[in-house]
Amino acid sequence: MRILLIANYLLDEQQSMLRFAEMLDAGLSRLGHEVRTIRPEPIVLKKLNFLPKSLHKWLAYIDKFLLFPRRLLKEAQWADIVHICDHSNGMYTQSLPRAVVTCHDLLAVRGALGEETDCPASYTGQILQRWILSGLQKATLIICDSTYTLQDVHRLVGKQVTAKVVLLGLNYTYHHHELPPPLETTVGLENGTPYLLHVGSNLARKNKEGILRIFAALKNRWNGKLVFAGPPLSANLVSMAKDLGIYEQIVEVVNPDNRLLEALYNNALALLFPSRFEGFGWPPLEAQSCGCPVICSDCGPIPEVVADSALVFSLHQEQEMAEAVLALRDPQTRQIWVKRGFANVKRFSVDRMIGEYEAFYTQSLGR
């Protein structure tokens, strides 16, 4: 097959979406298909980069929504399959006779429609999300990352569109190390210091306030640390940690690369991941690949991702999450969850994902 992949605008720096397109390109090429990847190029933005940054978003819109569709229509004439790799580019279906779209989640669309997803939208954001939704309604086939997202697609896009589920493959190969690499020189954690790990942004849906409350419930019962891997904590989170009397036990590892993140997973007692909303939830799988047990919420697609391989609680069960941390201090108990995690991540191989995409391409062509 000749497959045209539509990837994201590079200057938007949506790393997970860029890696997803790269995975598809490499995997489909290995299977012998002719694959081309194209994306909107920053033509106008580069020429007018001297203008105030407040205008850059609008210049990028010219690149993405006025210039690129013309190129896309021309390039699509070569392809048997045109695959839009990120649903946020769903409006491109309106320039195409046929298109496959991967829908990673509809949190932003739902937020724009007034649903509670911790993804509020401005007036122009609401217009953009409605445009995306109308584009999805014109897709030949929508492939969702999870059954949870499939249900949102059926509810919001409509059941007239053919939609299927393909679980994602891990986009970076994390490994378990029998002798975890030391962290003393990189993040200042002494060897053997127990800690809980959270990986993620400061977005409200990540529920870092809940993480602080859970850790505060442990402060007189456990001498471990709390490690946040991601952006620096916001001023509000720092203030809350100080009020709870746990700030001195917090270690911030700002935007670690994959190798350092792998070391953090390998050394952690557990990953604490009580998100309120998630599109998919990579960190639990990354942690399990490294032999790190997972304590998480039952929100969104997370239960589907972890199945029976993690300690899963509702959001209001913060005390129970704290008790789960204490239970994992027992080596035998912890090893049970380590083994379950290793078994779970086998479901998320890239080869399996690519094979399922190939099969759905073939079906959509009627072959």
Residue pairs with C-beta under 8 A, 6 or more apart in sequence:
1 33
1 34
1 80
1 81
1 361
1 362
1 365
2 33
2 34
2 36
2 78
2 79
2 80
2 81
3 28
3 33
3 34
3 35
3 36
3 79
3 80
3 81
3 83
3 361
4 35
4 36
4 37
4 38
4 75
4 76
4 78
4 79
4 81
4 82
4 83
5 21
5 24
5 25
5 35
5 36
5 37
5 38
5 83
5 85
6 37
6 38
6 39
6 72
6 82
6 83
6 84
6 85
6 89
6 92
7 17
7 18
7 21
7 37
7 38
7 39
7 85
7 86
8 14
8 17
8 18
8 21
8 39
8 85
8 86
8 88
8 89
9 39
9 40
9 42
9 60
9 63
9 64
10 18
10 39
10 42
11 42
11 45
11 60
12 60
14 86
16 171
16 282
17 85
17 86
17 88
17 104
19 171
19 172
20 85
20 86
20 102
20 168
20 171
21 37
21 39
21 85
21 86
22 37
23 169
23 171
23 350
23 353
23 354
24 35
24 83
24 85
24 354
24 357
25 35
25 37
27 350
27 351
27 353
27 354
27 357
28 35
28 354
28 357
28 358
29 35
30 354
31 354
31 358
33 358
36 75
36 78
36 79
38 71
38 72
38 75
39 68
40 63
40 64
40 67
40 68
41 63
41 67
41 68
42 60
42 63
43 63
43 67
44 59
44 60
44 62
44 63
44 67
45 56
45 59
45 60
45 62
45 63
48 55
48 59
49 56
51 59
64 89
65 91
68 92
69 92
69 94
69 95
72 92
72 95
72 96
73 95
73 96
76 82
76 95
76 96
76 97
80 361
80 365
81 100
81 361
81 364
81 365
82 96
82 98
82 99
82 100
83 99
83 100
83 101
83 102
83 357
83 361
84 90
84 92
84 93
84 99
84 100
84 101
84 102
84 139
85 102
86 102
86 104
87 101
87 102
87 103
87 104
87 106
87 132
87 136
87 142
88 108
88 132
89 132
89 135
90 101
90 103
90 132
90 133
90 135
90 136
90 139
91 131
91 132
91 134
91 135
92 99
92 135
93 99
93 101
93 135
93 136
93 138
93 139
94 134
94 135
94 138
98 140
98 364
99 138
99 139
99 140
100 139
100 140
100 141
100 142
100 143
100 360
100 361
100 364
101 135
101 136
101 139
101 141
101 142
101 143
102 142
102 143
102 144
102 145
103 136
103 142
103 143
103 144
103 145
103 149
103 153
103 163
104 145
104 149
104 279
104 280
105 145
105 149
105 152
105 278
105 279
105 280
105 300
105 301
106 149
106 152
106 153
106 156
107 117
107 118
107 119
107 205
107 277
107 279
108 117
108 119
108 121
108 125
108 129
108 132
109 129
109 132
109 133
109 156
110 117
110 119
110 152
110 156
111 117
111 118
111 119
111 120
111 121
111 129
112 119
112 121
112 125
112 126
112 128
112 129
112 130
113 129
113 156
117 205
117 277
118 203
118 204
118 205
118 276
118 277
119 205
119 277
121 128
121 129
133 156
133 157
136 142
136 153
136 157
136 161
137 157
137 158
137 160
137 161
139 161
140 162
140 364
141 161
141 162
141 163
141 164
141 360
141 364
142 153
142 157
142 161
142 162
142 163
142 164
143 163
143 164
143 165
143 166
143 357
143 360
144 150
144 153
144 163
144 164
144 165
144 166
145 165
145 166
145 167
145 168
145 279
145 280
145 301
146 165
146 167
146 280
146 301
146 304
146 305
147 165
147 301
147 304
148 300
148 301
148 304
149 165
149 279
149 301
150 163
150 164
150 165
153 161
153 163
154 163
157 163
162 364
164 360
166 353
166 356
166 357
166 360
167 347
167 348
167 352
167 353
168 280
168 348
168 353
169 348
169 349
169 350
169 351
169 352
169 353
169 354
170 282
170 285
170 286
170 289
170 345
170 348
170 349
170 350
171 282
171 350
172 258
172 286
173 289
174 258
174 261
174 262
174 265
174 286
174 289
174 290
175 262
175 289
175 290
176 266
176 289
176 290
176 291
176 342
177 266
177 290
180 263
180 266
180 267
181 263
181 266
181 267
182 191
183 189
183 191
183 263
183 264
183 267
184 190
184 191
186 260
186 263
187 227
187 251
187 253
187 260
187 264
188 251
189 195
189 225
189 227
189 251
189 267
193 224
193 225
194 222
194 223
194 224
194 225
194 269
194 329
195 224
195 225
195 226
195 227
195 251
195 267
195 268
195 269
196 215
196 224
196 225
196 226
196 227
196 268
196 269
196 270
196 271
196 272
196 325
197 227
197 229
197 264
197 265
197 268
197 270
197 271
197 272
197 287
197 292
198 206
198 208
198 211
198 226
198 227
198 228
198 229
198 230
198 271
198 272
198 273
199 229
199 230
199 261
199 264
199 271
199 273
199 283
199 286
199 287
200 206
200 208
200 229
200 230
200 273
200 275
200 283
201 230
201 231
202 208
202 230
202 231
202 233
202 234
202 237
204 276
205 275
205 276
205 277
205 278
206 275
206 276
207 274
207 275
207 276
207 297
207 315
208 228
208 233
208 237
209 237
209 240
210 274
210 315
210 318
211 226
211 272
211 274
212 226
212 237
212 240
212 241
212 244
212 246
213 244
213 318
214 272
214 274
214 318
214 321
214 322
214 325
215 226
215 244
215 246
215 249
215 272
215 322
216 244
216 245
216 246
217 318
217 319
217 322
218 224
218 322
218 325
218 326
219 244
219 245
219 246
219 249
221 326
222 325
222 326
222 329
224 249
224 269
225 249
225 250
225 251
226 246
226 249
226 250
226 251
227 250
227 251
227 252
227 253
227 264
227 268
228 250
228 251
228 252
228 253
229 253
229 256
229 261
229 264
230 254
230 255
231 254
231 255
232 252
232 254
233 241
233 250
233 252
238 247
241 247
241 250
253 260
253 264
256 264
261 286
262 290
265 271
265 286
265 287
265 289
265 290
265 291
265 292
266 290
266 291
266 292
268 287
268 292
269 293
269 325
269 328
269 329
269 334
270 287
270 292
270 293
270 294
270 295
270 324
270 325
270 328
270 334
271 283
271 284
271 287
271 292
271 293
271 294
271 295
271 296
272 295
272 296
272 321
272 325
273 281
273 283
273 284
273 294
273 295
273 296
273 297
273 302
274 295
274 296
274 297
274 313
274 315
274 318
274 321
275 281
275 296
275 297
275 299
275 300
275 302
276 297
276 299
276 315
277 299
277 300
278 299
278 300
278 301
278 302
279 300
279 301
280 301
280 305
281 296
281 300
281 301
281 302
281 305
281 306
284 294
284 296
284 302
284 305
284 306
284 310
285 305
285 344
285 345
285 348
287 293
287 294
287 341
288 294
288 306
288 309
288 310
288 341
288 342
288 344
288 345
289 341
289 342
289 345
291 338
291 341
291 342
292 338
292 341
293 310
293 311
293 328
293 334
293 337
293 338
293 341
294 306
294 309
294 310
294 311
294 337
294 341
295 310
295 311
295 313
295 321
295 324
295 325
295 328
296 302
296 306
296 310
296 311
296 312
296 313
297 312
297 313
297 314
297 315
298 312
298 313
298 314
298 315
299 315
302 312
303 312
306 312
306 344
307 344
307 347
308 340
309 337
309 340
309 341
309 343
309 344
310 337
310 340
310 341
310 344
311 321
311 324
311 337
313 320
313 321
313 324
327 333
328 334
328 337
